[in-house]
Each structure stands twice: as structure tokens, then as C-alpha cells.
């Protein structure tokens, strides 16, 4: 049995084996802001203050065709909740996030996975910063136990930049005896903020004692850049399923708010290109609404698997890349400024 198949019975792996590819959810933050969340407020507090709105968040993804959704617990660790004087409510808020998700998933007429979201601590790992491995593991473990108690099927570590923090989350998942999936954010010329490349991530994942059942990339700059990273993952020949959860276009500041310029049609094209690039768990991140998800679901279900795309094909369909550096030193194809007209034609 390979390292990638040590936990073949976990719900996520079982559903993926049955369906071949999965559609995840979209943007938690974007949706909650549209519901009235104020900038600077902790979304996790809504798990107890406004459970009806969190139910609507999850139900929207299910109704749009998502096979799994992430719980409203991205910032649910003690370090982030301390900013809101809620560091003593980690177990409560994470359990509530998962309990609401469990109720929504169990009402569905098909299998839907509840993925317990765990974002970064917001601290810098030692030796560059004050966060030690032991403290990071403790924080992630506390959060993981809350999500497990609430009924999450799998833990979902996301938007990580440092390999040390990714490893701490892996150890915490092992302590909680939970399967997990984990993505990093590649937003600096094909690298994470801490310098990790797509090839680095593949190597690091295989070294973990309790590896993820799936790994990949989320957020970052835009859909084109994320798919460039996915191509980097799959070129390394990983045995584990690859996740692609890209933003809905590029953020723009309009009338005091951040808006993403990716249309539902563009995200449908992104979904097809993500699958062709080798991703089997596909969804959206910032700016991705239920309307985007509906178009992605329809596109994936009504189109056959395409041939692996070139970087030029990705840039033409989705817009150019944010940099000419893909993190490997081999170049990346057209830059965003050169390919931008193609995006405008699709909008």
C-alpha cells in the first residue's frame, strides 16, 4: 500500500474514487460579506450568533452542486480568535461550525463531505518568528478536535505559506485521528510567501508521517497563476489527488469594496482547464459565488476530459500570468498585461 492510500476508507477519498472528480465550494468570506459581515469582524462568531446565515452559506454550495464544502472556521484557532477576545472559545466555535455543516450535509439527497477548514495561525514560525512547532501543533490540534466533535468528515488545511506550519497541521490531524487535505497559497511569482515552489510542496508532502489524502493550491493571485502551479504539481507525478481552488478572477477596488472580475463563464472554463491540468478536486476561492459554482458544475458534468493544456492556452482562456517567473526559473508564458484582452472578451 502506498503512502497516498493509507486511509482509503476516509469519506473524501471514497467519494472521489466513486465520482472521479469533485466540485468543492466557493468563497466563504465573499458570501458572508454579502450577508452583512463587517470588515474586521470574526466570521467564526457567526457560528453561534447567526447560525441561520451559516446554514445558508453551506446550503448555497450544496444547492449549486458542490460535493463538499468548507466549514466557517478558517480563523478558528486561538491565535486569530485572540484578536477578538475569543481565544477561549476555540472548541465551541469550531464544533458549532461543523455541527451546522453536518446538518446541511445529512439533509442532502446525495453524499456531501463536510470539510473542517483550518487556516494559518497568523504567526511566523520559528526561527524567523515566535511560533514554535509545539505551540502550532497545540493550536491546530485544539481546533481539529472541535471540528471532529461537530461531525466534520475531513480536516481542510488551507492558505498556508510555510512548510513548517503545514507540517504542524499534519501532526495535529494525526493527534486528532482525522484524515486531512491541505493547500498552500502561491502568490509570489509561483511561490508561497515563504518561498515554497510547486515542486517543493510535492516533495514536502511525501515526507510527512501523516500525509494528506489530497493536496494542492488555493487563493493566490488569479486562476491562471493557480493552474500554472497545478501543472507544476502534476508534472512531478504525485500519487495523491490534487486540489485546485482558484480565485474568481482578479480583485479590483470599486466604491470602497473589493470585487473579483471573473465571470461564471470564465470560472466554468477554469474548472475544465483545472481538470485537464490534473486536478481532481476543483473549486473556487475568493470572489467565487454560487452562480460561479453552478456554471462550474454544469461545465464539468457536460464536457469530456480535455488534453493537458499549455501555459499559452491557459493564458488565452483565463488571462495572462501575474509574472514571468513560475517559481522554477523556466518561464511562464504570456504575462497578464499581454493576455488581458482575452479576459475582457469573455466578461
C-alpha positions, -999 to +999 in steps of 0.1 A: +000+000+000+014+034-010+017+064+013-011+081-006-035+052+001-030+046+038-066+057+046-086+045+016-119+045+036-120+081+046-151+098+032-133+122+009-112+095-008-142+072-011-164+098-028-136+108-051-130+071-061-167+068-068-171+100-088-137+106-104-136+143-097-153+165-071-165+201-070-158+220-038-174+252-026-166+288-033-157+318-012-168+319+025-157+355+031-173+369-001-206+352+007-206+363+044-197+399+035-227+398+011-248+387+041-237+417+062-204+407+078-183+438+085-147+441+077-126+433+108-152+411+124-146+374+131-167+353+108-164+324+133-186+342+158-215+339+134-215+302+141-232+309+174-246+344+168-261+338+134-263+301+127-291+306+102-267+326+080-240+299+082-267+273+073-275+294+042-238+296+034-234+259+033-268+252+017-259+276-012-229+254-021-249+222-018-277+236-040-252+247-066-238+212-069-208+211-046-197+177-035-180+192-004-180+225+014-156+240+040-168+250+074-168+286+086-138+281+108-108+294+087-097+317+115-109+295+143-075+290+160-066+305+194-041+330+178-066+345+154-095+344+178-074+362+204-078+393+182-115+392+191-111+382+228-125+347+219-094+326+223-112+305+250-140+296+225-120+276+200-137+243+208-171+258+209-169+278+177-153+250+157-178+224+169-207+247+160-192+253+125-191+216+119-224+208+135-243+232+112-224+217+083-233+182+094-270+190+095-269+205+060-249+176+045-271+150+061-302+166+046-288+164+011-301+138-014-265+127-021-232+123-003-217+157+006-185+160+025-181+184+055-145+197+054-133+214+086-114+245+075-082+254+093-064+284+081-030+297+091-023+308+127-013+343+115+020+339+134+055+335+119+071+301+126+104+298+144+132+305+139+121+336+119+092+343+143+079+334+178+057+305+169+073+271+179+063+238+163+049+226+196+026+256+201+015+255+165+006+218+168-013+226+200-034+253+184-042+232+153-050+202+175-074+222+196-092+234+165-092+199+149-108+183+180-136+209+179-143+202+142-142+164+148-166+167+177-190+187+154-190+159+128-165+171+101-156+143+077-122+156+070-099+185+081-091+210+054-059+230+060-057+260+036-039+291+026-007+280+042+026+297+032+053+280+054+061+243+052+067+242+089+031+253+096+018+228+071+038+201+090+024+212+123-012+209+110-004+174+097+008+164+132-023+179+148-045+159+124-027+128+134-033+136+171-070+141+164-070+108+143-085+126+114-079+125+076-070+158+062-064+177+030-041+207+027-035+235+003-009+263+002-012+297-014+012+305-042+011+342-046+047+354-051+059+346-087+050+310-085+060+306-048+043+309-015+051+339+007+078+318+024+094+307-009+078+273-015+075+262-051+051+236-065+079+210-067+089+218-031+054+211-019+052+178-037+084+167-020+074+180+014+040+163+013+056+129+007+079+133+037+050+138+062+044+110+086+006+117+085+002+129+049-029+145+034-054+125+015-052+153-011-031+184-016-029+214-038-033+252-041-059+278-032-063+315-034-031+332-046-033+357-074-057+345-101-070+314-118-042+314-144-014+315-119-031+288-098-033+265-128+004+271-136+011+258-101-012+228-106+007+219-138+038+220-116+023+196-091+012+171-117+044+173-136+061+158-105+038+127-107+023+127-073+002+098-062-022+119-041-051+137-057-045+174-065-067+202-054-073+234-074-093+262-056-086+294-075-099+329-071-127+342-094-105+365-115-085+394-102-095+416-073-104+453-080-112+480-055-145+496-065-165+520-044-148+511-012-151+473-017-131+445-032-147+429-063-134+400-084-137+403-121-141+366-130-175+358-146-193+325-141-184+316-177-147+322-170-148+301-139-165+273-159-136+274-183-112+274-154-128+243-140-124+224-172-087+235-175-081+226-139-093+190-145-073+189-177-042+200-158-045+171-135-067+183-106-095+161-094-108+182-066-118+216-081-135+247-066-132+284-062-117+307-036-121+345-032-149+360-052-165+327-061-203+328-056-230+301-060-236+313-095-200+306-104-203+272-088-234+263-109-216+271-141-186+251-129-208+221-121-225+222-154-193+225-174-176+196-156-206+173-160-213+181-196-178+182-211-153+153-216-118+155-202-096+176-223-059+172-232-034+187-208-033+225-216-002+245-224+006+277-205-003+297-236-038+280-238-044+289-201-034+325-206-056+328-237-086+314-219-083+330-185-059+359-188-021+361-186+001+353-156+010+379-130+047+373-135+070+357-160+086+336-132+067+304-124+089+295-094+111+271-113+131+296-134+118+281-166+094+310-175+057+310-176+043+321-209+024+353-216+021+379-188-012+392-177-008+426-194-003+409-228-032+384-224-057+408-207-078+414-238-089+378-239-103+381-204-123+412-214-138+394-243-151+367-220-165+391-195 
